[in-house]
Protein backbone atom coordinates (compact mmCIF):
# COMPACT_ATOMS: atom_id res chain seq x y z
CA UNK A 1 0.00 0.00 0.00
CA UNK A 2 1.50 3.34 -0.98
CA UNK A 3 1.22 6.52 1.10
CA UNK A 4 -1.84 7.85 -0.81
CA UNK A 5 -3.74 4.60 -0.29
CA UNK A 6 -2.71 4.52 3.37
CA UNK A 7 -4.02 8.04 3.97
CA UNK A 8 -7.31 7.11 2.30
CA UNK A 9 -7.52 4.10 4.58
CA UNK A 10 -6.76 6.23 7.67
CA UNK A 11 -9.62 8.56 6.70
CA UNK A 12 -11.96 5.63 6.09
CA UNK A 13 -11.13 4.09 9.48
CA UNK A 14 -11.59 7.40 11.31
CA UNK A 15 -14.88 8.17 9.56
CA UNK A 16 -16.29 4.74 10.40
CA UNK A 17 -15.63 5.07 14.14
CA UNK A 18 -17.48 7.26 16.60
CA UNK A 19 -14.66 6.81 19.11
CA UNK A 20 -11.02 7.90 18.87
CA UNK A 21 -8.42 5.49 17.45
CA UNK A 22 -4.92 5.47 18.95
CA UNK A 23 -2.05 6.16 16.56
CA UNK A 24 -0.36 2.90 17.54
CA UNK A 25 -3.54 0.97 16.65
CA UNK A 26 -3.64 2.62 13.21
CA UNK A 27 0.06 1.85 12.77
CA UNK A 28 -0.40 -1.81 13.67
CA UNK A 29 -3.44 -2.17 11.40
CA UNK A 30 -1.64 -0.57 8.46
CA UNK A 31 1.78 -2.16 9.07
CA UNK A 32 3.75 1.04 9.57
CA UNK A 33 5.32 2.89 12.50
CA UNK A 34 3.38 5.28 14.72
CA UNK A 35 5.62 8.09 13.41
CA UNK A 36 4.42 7.39 9.85
CA UNK A 37 0.82 7.71 11.11
CA UNK A 38 1.68 11.04 12.79
CA UNK A 39 3.12 12.29 9.48
CA UNK A 40 0.10 11.03 7.54
CA UNK A 41 -2.27 12.76 9.96
CA UNK A 42 -0.30 16.02 9.57
CA UNK A 43 -0.57 15.77 5.77
CA UNK A 44 -4.29 15.01 5.94
CA UNK A 45 -4.81 18.03 8.23
CA UNK A 46 -2.82 20.23 5.85
CA UNK A 47 -5.21 19.12 3.10
CA UNK A 48 -8.14 20.34 5.21
CA UNK A 49 -9.32 17.19 7.00
CA UNK A 50 -10.77 17.91 10.46
CA UNK A 51 -8.83 15.31 12.45
CA UNK A 52 -8.45 15.95 16.16
CA UNK A 53 -5.72 14.44 18.30
CA UNK A 54 -7.25 13.72 21.70
CA UNK A 55 -5.81 11.96 24.75
CA UNK A 56 -7.78 8.88 23.62
CA UNK A 57 -6.51 8.98 20.01
CA UNK A 58 -7.44 10.48 16.65
CA UNK A 59 -11.04 11.29 15.75
CA UNK A 60 -12.98 13.15 13.10
CA UNK A 61 -15.69 15.03 15.02
CA UNK A 62 -19.16 14.40 13.70
CA UNK A 63 -21.69 17.18 13.48
CA UNK A 64 -24.49 16.02 15.73
CA UNK A 65 -28.01 17.19 15.14
CA UNK A 66 -29.98 18.52 18.08
CA UNK A 67 -26.91 18.87 20.30
CA UNK A 68 -25.92 22.15 21.90
CA UNK A 69 -22.30 23.19 22.30
CA UNK A 70 -21.82 25.77 25.04
CA UNK A 71 -18.83 27.21 26.83
CA UNK A 72 -18.33 27.42 30.57
CA UNK A 73 -15.57 29.11 32.54
CA UNK A 74 -14.17 27.29 35.54
CA UNK A 75 -11.47 27.73 38.14
CA UNK A 76 -9.71 25.24 40.39
CA UNK A 77 -6.12 24.31 41.05
CA UNK A 78 -5.92 20.72 42.32
CA UNK A 79 -5.89 17.54 40.22
CA UNK A 80 -8.65 16.09 42.42
CA UNK A 81 -10.78 19.06 41.46
CA UNK A 82 -10.10 18.44 37.76
CA UNK A 83 -11.36 14.89 38.18
CA UNK A 84 -14.38 16.03 40.19
CA UNK A 85 -15.28 18.71 37.61
CA UNK A 86 -15.05 16.26 34.70
CA UNK A 87 -17.11 13.63 36.53
CA UNK A 88 -19.83 16.17 37.30
CA UNK A 89 -20.08 17.13 33.63
CA UNK A 90 -20.18 13.58 32.21
CA UNK A 91 -22.40 12.18 34.98
CA UNK A 92 -24.99 14.84 34.21
CA UNK A 93 -25.03 14.12 30.48
CA UNK A 94 -22.37 16.44 29.10
CA UNK A 95 -19.36 15.79 26.90
CA UNK A 96 -16.22 17.84 27.49
CA UNK A 97 -15.00 18.72 24.01
CA UNK A 98 -11.92 20.76 24.91
CA UNK A 99 -10.08 22.95 27.36
CA UNK A 100 -8.97 26.50 26.55
CA UNK A 101 -6.79 28.93 28.47
CA UNK A 102 -6.05 32.55 27.63
CA UNK A 103 -2.27 32.94 27.93
CA UNK A 104 -0.95 36.52 28.30
CA UNK A 105 1.80 35.97 25.69
CA UNK A 106 0.47 33.30 23.33
CA UNK A 107 -3.24 34.12 23.45
CA UNK A 108 -5.71 31.24 23.25
CA UNK A 109 -4.27 27.78 23.86
CA UNK A 110 -6.77 25.04 23.10
CA UNK A 111 -6.59 21.29 23.47
CA UNK A 112 -9.27 18.77 22.45
CA UNK A 113 -10.39 16.41 25.23
CA UNK A 114 -13.50 14.56 23.98
CA UNK A 115 -14.35 13.23 27.46
CA UNK A 116 -17.83 11.71 27.61
CA UNK A 117 -17.70 8.99 30.27
CA UNK A 118 -16.23 8.08 33.64
CA UNK A 119 -13.84 5.75 31.80
CA UNK A 120 -12.58 8.71 29.75
CA UNK A 121 -12.13 10.71 32.98
CA UNK A 122 -10.24 7.80 34.57
CA UNK A 123 -7.94 7.46 31.55
CA UNK A 124 -7.34 11.23 31.40
CA UNK A 125 -6.43 11.37 35.09
CA UNK A 126 -4.21 8.28 34.75
CA UNK A 127 -2.36 9.96 31.85
CA UNK A 128 -2.03 13.16 33.86
CA UNK A 129 -0.44 11.22 36.71
CA UNK A 130 1.72 8.99 34.47
CA UNK A 131 3.17 11.85 32.42
CA UNK A 132 3.52 14.19 35.41
CA UNK A 133 2.41 16.91 32.99
CA UNK A 134 0.93 20.12 34.29
CA UNK A 135 -2.66 20.90 33.26
CA UNK A 136 -3.05 23.91 30.95
CA UNK A 137 -4.94 25.72 33.72
CA UNK A 138 -1.71 26.05 35.73
CA UNK A 139 -0.74 28.75 33.20
CA UNK A 140 -3.74 30.85 34.25
CA UNK A 141 -3.98 30.28 38.00
CA UNK A 142 -6.64 27.63 37.47
CA UNK A 143 -8.95 29.59 35.16
CA UNK A 144 -9.97 27.68 32.03
CA UNK A 145 -12.79 27.35 29.54
CA UNK A 146 -14.54 24.17 28.41
CA UNK A 147 -16.71 23.65 25.37
CA UNK A 148 -19.31 21.11 26.40
CA UNK A 149 -21.86 19.28 24.32
CA UNK A 150 -25.30 18.66 25.81
CA UNK A 151 -28.67 17.41 24.60
CA UNK A 152 -30.59 20.45 25.85
CA UNK A 153 -30.51 23.64 27.93
CA UNK A 154 -31.86 21.86 31.03
CA UNK A 155 -28.84 19.54 31.14
CA UNK A 156 -26.56 22.56 30.73
CA UNK A 157 -28.26 24.38 33.60
CA UNK A 158 -27.99 21.30 35.85
CA UNK A 159 -24.27 20.99 35.08
CA UNK A 160 -23.69 24.69 35.75
CA UNK A 161 -25.60 24.49 39.05
CA UNK A 162 -23.58 21.47 40.22
CA UNK A 163 -20.29 23.16 39.28
CA UNK A 164 -21.42 26.36 41.01
CA UNK A 165 -22.10 24.42 44.25
CA UNK A 166 -18.49 23.19 44.20
CA UNK A 167 -17.24 26.73 43.47
CA UNK A 168 -15.70 25.58 40.17
CA UNK A 169 -17.91 27.67 37.89
CA UNK A 170 -17.11 31.31 37.25
CA UNK A 171 -20.51 32.89 36.74
CA UNK A 172 -20.32 35.41 33.93
CA UNK A 173 -23.76 36.88 34.51
N, C-alpha and C positions, 0 to 999 in steps of 0.2 A: 504494500500500500504506500503510495507516495504521499508527500506532505499535504497536497490539495485534498486528496481523498480522506486522509486522516482528519483534517479540519472539518470536512463535511460530516464525518462520522461523529466527531466531538459535538458538533451542533445538534445532530440528530439525537444523540444520547441525552444531551442537556434538555432538549425540547420535549422529550418523552417523559422526563421525570419531573414530578412536583417537588421533590426534595433535592438538596444539594448532593453533588457527587465529588468525592475527594479526588484530588489530582493524582494521587498514587493509584487509586482504583481505575481511573481513566488510563493511566500509563500501563498498568497490568493488562487491562482489557485490549489495548491497542499494541502491546508489545514494544513499547518505547520507554524511555526514562521519564521521571516526573519533570525534569528540567525541559524536556522536549514539549511536554504538555503545557508548561508555563509559557514557553515561547509561542506555541500555537494559540493559546488563549490571548496573549498580547497581540498577535497578528489579527485574530478575529475581532478583538475590541477595536483595533485601529481601523478595521473595515466597517465599523459601526454596529457590531453585534453588542447587545446589552447583556453582557455576562458579568455577574457579580462574584467576587471572591469573598466568601463568608467564612467564619470559623469552622463551619461544618463542611465546606467544600464549595465548588462552583455551581451556580444556578442562573438560569435565565428567568427573571421575575415575570410572572404571568399577570396580565391585567385582569383583575377580578371584578366582575359585575356586582353591584350592590354592596360593595365594601367601602368603608370610609377610611381615609388615611388622614390622621390628625397629628399635630405636634404637641408635645408637652415639655415643659422645662422642669428639671429636677435638680436637687442638690443633696449630696451626701458624700462622705469621705472614706468610709470603711468598706472593705470587701464584703462583709456580712450584709451590709446595707444594699450593695449592688445586687446580691443574690435575692434578698428580700424584695426589693423593688421589681426585679424581673419576674419573680414568682407571683407577685400580686397581679402584674399585668397579664401573664399567661393564664393564671388560674381564673381570672375574671373574663376570659374570652378575647384577649388582645394578642396581637403578634407584634413583637418589637422588630421593626425593620432595620433601624440603624441607630447610631449614636453620633452626635455632632457636638463639637466644642468650638467656641469662638476664641481663637488664639490671638493675642495682641499683635504679633508679628506676622504670622502666616495667614490670618483670617480664618475662614471656616475649614475645619478638619472633620471629615466625615468618614465613618467606617460602617459598612453593612454588617448587620448582626443576624437577621432572619431567625429570631428566637420565638418559637410558638408553642413550646411544651416544657414541662418540668425536666424532661430528659435533655432538651437543648440547654436549659439553664444549668443543669448539672455538668454537662460537657463543657460549657463556657467557663464555669467556675473552676473546673478541673484544669483546663488549659491555662487559665489565669494563674493558678497556683504552680503548675508544672513549669511554665515559662518564666515565672517570677517577673513578668512584664507589669508595668504600671498602667492602670486604666487611663484612657484619654482625659477623664475628668480631673486627674491630678494636675493637669496643666492649667485648670481654671478654678482651683480651690473647690472642686466638687460639683460645679455647675455644668450641666450638660443638657442636651436636647435629644428627645427620642421622637422618631416618626413611628406611630403605632397604627396598625390596621385593625379595625373593629367592624362588626356587623351593623351596628347602629349607634345612634347618639346615646341611648340609655346605657349601653355597655361602657362607652367612653366616660360618661358621668360617674358611673360606679367605680371605674378604675381611678379617676381623678379624686373622688371622695376618699377611697382607701389610701391612696398615696398621700393625700392631705393629712389624714389622721396620723400617719407615720412621720409627718413633717418632711417628706421627700419632695413634694410638689411645690414649685414656686408659682403662686397664683398670680397671673398677669392681669387680672381684672381689677 
